[in-house]
Amino acid sequence: MMGPGEVFVALIVVGLPIMFLMLLGHRFFKYREKQLDVEARLAAEKAAQYASRSMELEQRVRVLEQIVTDTGAQTAGQIEALRDFQRLPDGEKTK
């Protein structure tokens, strides 16, 4: 049978290292949680940039589709209207 002194020594020998390991584990998991949070924010930022770029490209494709499907007469008329607009003196520009 162990006396009170031996139990106390056993608690110190076993208990302190276990408490130390628990503290290290807690700190490690807190650090890892912060690291994952930063990675998640960066991923969200990249996703937002890709979405923005995707919308920009979709708008360009719509314009190109409109140009391709537009009749030649309408396109020619728009080009001529732009040419006429550029020929007018500065004071006469109405657009």
PyMOL commands that set and color helices and strands:
alter all, ss='L'
color gray80, all
select helices_A, chain A and resi 4-69+72-87+90-92
alter helices_A, ss='H'
color red, helices_A
deselect
rebuild
show_as cartoon
